[in-house]
């Protein structure tokens, strides 16, 4: 669902970027107000986990693949403001390091997967839980809905930009992402179930209210395992947006990136494709951890980085 350069017009880029920047400002203020040092490792590791999990594209139907979004997973575990910062961090690393999602479309991608994915998804989860619906069912529905809603907003942006007619793009995007959302729901429920089985106290308290060394270690190990071991086996089929772009004939509008660091998740100078993917994914996890930790330490106001 990462929109590349060339798919959106200037006005859509401006509006979505402004909206994302506004939510980012509020999220920074909200998080800074009660951020503690012991929270930083968990938030950074959740971001690394989301990044690694997004590497694992899975096939769905009609020669299409999807991947984990992680917005609702992060929101349930951390809270929506922190989850939005997690998604912003992940999407920014993907854009600047891996050229996944266009630089001009970064604001739109953050809006679609961060603002819509996190806040709309979490509102659905919160509402369902208030109705006393089981956590796993609430998380599944909210996760599925977050993907479908983000896809719908993406289709709307494409139509407003004159890239493709609304009905065609909306029908195609929502159809594919209804299936991708099922995978999102299953992965979210599975991950949360493992976490809450090990730490049932997190159901009643903030995830960082007690010692979280085991939780941080578990998520970190899982992130590196997914990145280094599983990423080469991810589906190479086009994702939902790319498939729609091919089917509706606007893939030619994609503009190349103006720079290249680790393009297409292939580490340069490594000839073996699987090894190049593993190294690139490992670098990505390390980059998210390093940037995330540094960023949240600065946000916390620490001067000694201990």
Secondary structure, DSSP 4 states (H G I P E B T S, - for coil): ----TTSS-HHHHHHHHHHHHHHHHHHHHHHHHH--HHHHHHHHHHHHHHHHHHT--EE-STT-EE----HHHHHHHH-HHHHHHHHHHHHHHHHHHH--S-STTHHHHIIIIIIIIIIIHHHHHHHHHHTT--HHHHHHHHHHHHHHHHHHHHHHHHHHTTSS-HHHHHHHHHHHHHHHHHHHHHHHHHHHHHHHHH-GGGGTS-TTSS--HHHHHHHHHHHHHIIIIIGGGS--S-BHHHHHHHHHT-GGGPPPPS--SSGGG--TT--SHHHHHHHHHHHHHHHHHHHHHHHHHHHHT-SS--
